[in-house]
Amino acid sequence: MQIIPAVDVLDGAVVRLERGRFDRVTVYGDDPASVVRGFGEEGAAIVHVVDLAGARSGVPSPGLWEMVSIAGTPVEVGGAIRDAATAAAAISAGVTRVVVGSAAVWDPGELAAIVASVGGERVVVAIDVADGMAKGSGWEDAGRPALDVASDAVAAGAGRLMVTAVERDGMMTGPDTNLLDEVARAVDVPVIASGGVGSLDHIRTLAATGVEAAIVGKAFYEGLFTAGEAIAAAQEL
């Protein structure tokens, strides 16, 4: 299982939110590119970067794409990537993969256009789940049934799904393996687990489920373990 460190960016700062709430922000640094570079030096093959302001407003941040892309470690970037032109621009800026949430929830046709523009292997669909509903618009909309969104994403040609339990995001209380299993059984593409990792045992639990990768964020910033230690734990099985 691969470990993908998360770098959430808001107003130029590296932050973490609790359960996706913008009124529960903790700031961890002011140099996202340096944080991306550091994770690469610890052995991460790719880093997950979220443009939080873009996710909420719908307006992307090309400057952020360029900043993190020159840090020397491959990145996947999400936040306001809602059409084919924006996805193509992000790839042109040096991003390795784009993460698509709102378009996957509300406009599967546009998701198919994104796949056609940049290729399915460069597209990760974010299935951000609360009470069975996949959320878009910075997790602030009503959402659509998660399994419907997952099925439509696969039909559109997306290369992988990133499944997040919203209620566990930033809480470090453990991953929602039931949710992950439910989605994984419904699709035939790789699944990335996100939300809730707070210990190396959580990493080992996820590795045993067969998911392709695990997103880890707050646990790194709180100093509970390093990216190198997480990578080692993920490879024990």
C-alpha positions in Angstrom: 0.0 0.0 0.0 1.2 3.5 -0.9 1.3 6.3 1.6 0.2 9.7 0.2 0.8 12.7 2.5 -1.7 15.4 2.4 -0.9 19.1 2.1 -4.0 21.3 2.5 -3.5 24.9 1.6 -5.6 27.9 2.6 -4.6 31.5 2.0 -1.0 30.3 1.3 -0.7 28.4 4.6 -0.5 24.7 5.2 -3.5 23.8 7.4 -5.8 21.0 8.5 -9.5 21.2 9.0 -11.6 19.1 11.3 -14.3 17.3 9.4 -13.9 19.7 6.5 -15.1 22.7 8.6 -13.6 26.0 7.7 -14.3 27.3 11.2 -12.0 24.6 12.7 -8.6 25.4 11.1 -5.2 24.6 12.5 -2.2 26.2 10.7 1.0 24.2 10.4 3.2 26.3 8.1 3.5 28.9 5.5 5.5 27.2 2.7 3.5 24.4 0.9 6.2 23.7 -1.6 8.7 23.1 1.2 6.3 20.7 2.9 5.8 18.8 -0.4 9.5 18.6 -0.9 10.0 17.3 2.6 7.5 14.5 2.2 9.3 13.5 -1.1 12.6 13.4 0.8 11.0 11.0 3.3 10.1 8.6 0.5 6.6 9.6 -0.6 6.0 8.8 -4.3 3.3 11.4 -4.7 1.7 14.1 -2.4 -1.9 15.0 -2.2 -2.4 18.8 -2.4 -5.8 20.4 -1.7 -6.6 24.0 -2.7 -9.2 24.6 0.1 -10.1 28.1 -1.0 -10.7 26.8 -4.5 -12.8 23.9 -3.3 -15.1 26.3 -1.4 -15.3 29.1 -4.0 -15.0 27.2 -7.3 -12.1 29.4 -8.4 -8.9 27.4 -9.0 -5.4 28.6 -8.0 -2.9 28.1 -10.9 -0.2 29.7 -8.9 -0.5 27.0 -6.3 -0.3 24.3 -9.0 2.9 25.7 -10.3 4.4 26.2 -6.8 3.9 22.7 -5.7 4.8 21.1 -9.0 8.3 22.5 -9.0 9.0 21.2 -5.5 10.5 18.0 -6.9 7.9 15.5 -5.8 5.0 14.4 -8.0 1.6 15.9 -6.8 -2.0 15.3 -7.3 -4.1 18.4 -6.8 -7.7 19.0 -6.0 -9.9 22.0 -5.4 -12.0 23.7 -8.1 -11.0 21.3 -10.9 -14.5 21.1 -12.3 -14.1 21.1 -16.1 -11.8 19.7 -18.8 -10.0 23.1 -19.5 -9.1 23.5 -15.8 -7.9 19.9 -15.6 -5.8 20.3 -18.7 -4.3 23.5 -17.4 -3.3 21.8 -14.1 -1.6 19.0 -16.0 0.2 21.6 -18.1 1.4 23.3 -15.0 3.2 20.1 -13.9 0.6 18.3 -11.8 0.7 14.6 -12.1 -2.9 13.8 -11.3 -6.1 15.9 -10.8 -8.6 15.2 -8.1 -12.2 15.8 -9.1 -15.0 16.1 -6.6 -17.9 18.4 -7.5 -18.0 17.6 -11.2 -18.0 13.9 -10.4 -20.9 14.4 -8.0 -23.1 16.7 -10.1 -21.9 16.5 -13.7 -20.7 13.0 -14.8 -20.7 14.2 -18.4 -18.1 16.8 -17.6 -16.1 14.2 -15.7 -16.1 12.1 -18.9 -14.8 15.2 -20.7 -12.0 15.6 -18.1 -11.0 12.0 -18.6 -11.0 12.5 -22.4 -8.8 15.6 -22.0 -6.1 14.3 -19.7 -6.6 10.5 -19.6 -8.2 8.3 -17.0 -5.0 7.5 -15.1 -4.5 11.1 -14.4 -7.9 11.5 -12.8 -8.8 10.7 -9.2 -12.4 11.0 -8.2 -13.0 12.2 -4.7 -15.9 10.4 -3.0 -16.3 12.4 0.2 -19.0 10.7 2.2 -21.2 11.9 5.0 -24.3 9.9 5.9 -24.1 7.9 2.7 -24.0 11.0 0.5 -21.0 12.0 -1.6 -20.4 15.7 -1.1 -19.1 18.4 -3.6 -18.5 22.2 -3.3 -16.0 22.0 -0.4 -18.3 19.5 1.4 -21.0 22.2 1.7 -23.7 20.8 -0.6 -26.4 18.2 -0.1 -24.5 15.6 -2.1 -25.6 12.5 -4.0 -25.7 8.8 -3.0 -22.0 7.7 -2.7 -22.4 4.5 -4.6 -24.1 6.2 -7.5 -21.3 8.7 -7.8 -18.7 5.9 -7.6 -20.5 3.9 -10.4 -20.8 7.0 -12.6 -17.1 7.9 -12.1 -16.0 4.4 -13.2 -18.4 4.6 -16.2 -16.8 8.0 -17.1 -13.3 6.4 -17.2 -11.8 7.7 -14.0 -8.6 5.8 -13.1 -9.1 5.6 -9.3 -11.4 6.7 -6.5 -10.4 8.4 -3.3 -12.9 7.6 -0.5 -13.1 10.0 2.5 -15.2 9.5 5.6 -16.0 13.2 6.2 -16.8 12.7 9.9 -13.4 11.2 10.5 -11.3 13.6 8.5 -8.8 15.3 10.7 -10.0 13.5 13.8 -7.3 10.7 13.8 -9.8 8.2 15.3 -9.3 5.5 12.7 -10.4 4.8 9.1 -13.9 3.8 8.2 -13.2 0.4 6.8 -16.9 -0.4 6.3 -17.3 2.5 4.0 -14.1 1.6 2.1 -15.2 -2.0 1.7 -18.7 -0.9 0.5 -17.2 1.3 -2.2 -14.4 -1.2 -3.2 -16.9 -4.0 -3.7 -19.0 -1.8 -6.0 -16.2 -0.8 -8.4 -13.4 -2.3 -10.3 -10.8 0.5 -10.1 -8.2 1.1 -7.3 -9.4 2.8 -4.2 -7.4 5.4 -2.1 -8.5 5.6 1.6 -8.7 8.9 3.3 -9.8 10.2 6.7 -9.1 9.1 10.2 -5.5 7.8 10.2 -3.9 8.6 13.6 -1.6 5.7 14.3 0.7 3.2 12.6 -1.8 0.5 13.5 -4.4 2.4 11.4 -2.0 2.2 8.5 -1.6 -1.6 9.0 -5.4 -2.0 9.2 -5.8 -0.2 5.9 -2.9 -2.2 4.3 -4.8 -5.4 5.1 -8.0 -4.2 3.3 -6.2 -4.1 0.0 -6.7 -0.5 -0.8 -4.1 1.0 -3.2 -3.1 3.9 -1.0 -3.8 5.8 2.2 -4.0 9.6 2.6 -2.3 10.7 5.8 -2.3 14.3 7.0 -2.8 15.6 10.5 -1.0 12.7 12.2 2.2 13.8 10.4 1.8 17.5 11.4 1.0 16.5 15.0 4.3 14.5 15.1 2.6 11.2 15.9 4.9 9.4 13.3 6.8 10.3 10.2 6.1 9.7 6.6 9.0 7.3 6.5 7.5 5.3 9.4 4.1 5.2 7.8 5.6 3.9 4.5 7.4 1.2 6.4 4.3 0.1 8.3 2.3 0.0 5.0 4.8 -2.4 3.6 4.9 -4.9 6.5 2.2 -7.2 5.2 
